[in-house]
Amino acid sequence: MPKSRSSRRPTGSRPRAPRRPTVAQPAPGARGRAERASAPALLWLSAKPVFVLPVLTVVLLVVGLAAPAGIGLPVLLVLAALVGWLSYLSWPVVHGVQRLLRLGTVALLLVAVVGRIAG
């Protein structure tokens, strides 16, 4: 049975509205400073279409692994920094396996950097 027009998501190119933060108040200390400093970038990212961050991540990974070492190493380091930054900011609201996946992702990116240096 085909879906009615009203049940489909709009396909326009309008950017999404920024999402409300999960944590109402920034934490004290260094974490709070990082959260406050990151807020403009996170609001900017949350207003983009949902596919932008995954596509950017895949593009950086492919370029980092396929390009010559002079280009690939800095790209992989930027990707590791991006994933590490997002993991650090999301740490208080994730638990268990999600934390292990975030740590594993950063570790694998660093292994790729070391592999590019050694290779």
C-alpha positions as CSV (number, residue, x, y, z in Angstrom):
1,M,0.0,0.0,0.0
2,P,1.6,3.3,-1.0
3,K,2.2,6.0,1.6
4,S,0.1,9.1,1.5
5,R,1.7,12.4,0.7
6,S,1.2,13.6,4.2
7,S,3.2,10.8,5.8
8,R,6.3,11.4,3.7
9,R,9.2,13.6,5.0
10,P,9.7,16.8,3.1
11,T,12.6,16.6,0.6
12,G,13.3,20.4,0.3
13,S,16.7,21.8,0.8
14,R,15.9,23.8,3.9
15,P,18.3,23.3,6.7
16,R,17.1,21.6,9.9
17,A,16.5,23.7,13.0
18,P,19.2,23.2,15.7
19,R,18.3,20.5,18.2
20,R,17.8,21.3,21.9
21,P,20.8,20.2,23.9
22,T,20.6,17.0,25.9
23,V,22.4,18.5,28.9
24,A,20.8,21.8,30.0
25,Q,23.8,23.4,31.7
26,P,27.5,23.1,30.9
27,A,29.6,21.2,33.4
28,P,32.0,23.1,35.6
29,G,35.7,23.3,35.0
30,A,37.5,22.2,31.8
31,R,34.5,20.2,30.5
32,G,32.3,23.2,30.8
33,R,34.8,25.4,29.0
34,A,35.0,22.8,26.2
35,E,31.2,22.6,26.0
36,R,30.8,26.4,25.8
37,A,33.6,26.8,23.3
38,S,32.1,24.0,21.2
39,A,28.5,25.3,21.3
40,P,28.6,27.4,18.1
41,A,30.2,24.6,16.0
42,L,27.7,22.1,17.4
43,L,24.8,24.4,16.7
44,W,26.1,24.9,13.2
45,L,26.5,21.1,12.6
46,S,23.0,20.4,14.0
47,A,21.4,22.8,11.6
48,K,22.9,20.9,8.6
49,P,21.2,18.0,6.9
50,V,21.6,14.7,8.9
51,F,23.9,13.2,6.2
52,V,26.6,15.9,6.3
53,L,28.6,14.6,9.2
54,P,28.7,10.9,8.1
55,V,29.5,11.9,4.5
56,L,32.3,14.2,5.7
57,T,33.7,11.4,7.9
58,V,33.7,8.9,5.1
59,V,35.3,11.4,2.7
60,L,38.0,12.2,5.2
61,L,38.7,8.6,5.9
62,V,39.0,7.6,2.2
63,V,41.2,10.6,1.4
64,G,43.3,9.9,4.5
65,L,43.9,6.3,3.5
66,A,44.1,6.7,-0.2
67,A,46.1,9.9,-0.6
68,P,49.9,10.1,-0.4
69,A,51.2,10.2,3.1
70,G,51.9,14.0,2.9
71,I,48.2,14.6,2.5
72,G,46.7,11.5,4.1
73,L,48.4,11.8,7.5
74,P,47.1,15.3,8.2
75,V,43.6,14.3,7.0
76,L,43.6,11.3,9.3
77,L,44.7,13.4,12.2
78,V,41.9,15.9,11.5
79,L,39.5,13.0,11.4
80,A,40.8,11.6,14.7
81,A,40.6,15.0,16.3
82,L,37.0,15.4,15.0
83,V,35.9,12.0,16.3
84,G,37.8,12.5,19.6
85,W,36.2,16.0,20.1
86,L,32.7,14.6,19.5
87,S,33.4,11.6,21.7
88,Y,34.6,13.9,24.5
89,L,31.5,16.0,24.3
90,S,29.1,13.1,24.2
91,W,30.8,11.1,27.0
92,P,28.4,12.1,29.8
93,V,25.3,11.0,27.9
94,V,26.6,7.6,26.5
95,H,27.2,4.5,28.5
96,G,28.7,1.0,28.2
97,V,29.2,-0.3,24.6
98,Q,28.7,3.2,23.1
99,R,31.7,4.4,25.1
100,L,33.8,1.4,24.0
101,L,32.9,2.1,20.3
102,R,33.9,5.8,20.6
103,L,37.3,4.8,22.2
104,G,37.8,2.1,19.6
105,T,37.1,4.4,16.7
106,V,39.7,6.9,17.9
107,A,42.1,4.1,18.6
108,L,41.6,2.7,15.1
109,L,42.2,6.1,13.5
110,L,45.4,6.5,15.5
111,V,46.5,3.0,14.4
112,A,45.8,4.1,10.8
113,V,48.0,7.1,11.3
114,V,50.8,5.0,12.7
115,G,50.4,2.6,9.8
116,R,50.7,5.4,7.3
117,I,53.9,6.6,9.1
118,A,55.4,3.2,9.2
119,G,54.3,2.3,5.6
